[in-house]
Amino acid sequence: MGNLTEQIREAGVPRGDTVLVHSSFKSLGIRDPEEFLLAMLEVLGEYGTLLMPG
């Protein structure tokens, strides 16, 4: 997960921000959605917000 976390940070997602992800995991090349979610939550931290429509 460390590499994915760093990639998210390098993409410019700051700690404590609000992020809307409106894409399919498949189109992003993500094979493990849980790994992606955990990495996003780690980057955003306690006060960040992750929004993902179902």
Sequence and secondary structure as in RCSB ss.txt:
>XXXX:A:sequence
MGNLTEQIREAGVPRGDTVLVHSSFKSLGIRDPEEFLLAMLEVLGEYGTLLMPG
>XXXX:A:secstr
 HHHHHHHHHTT  TT EEE  S HHHHT S HHHHHHHHHHHH TT EEE   
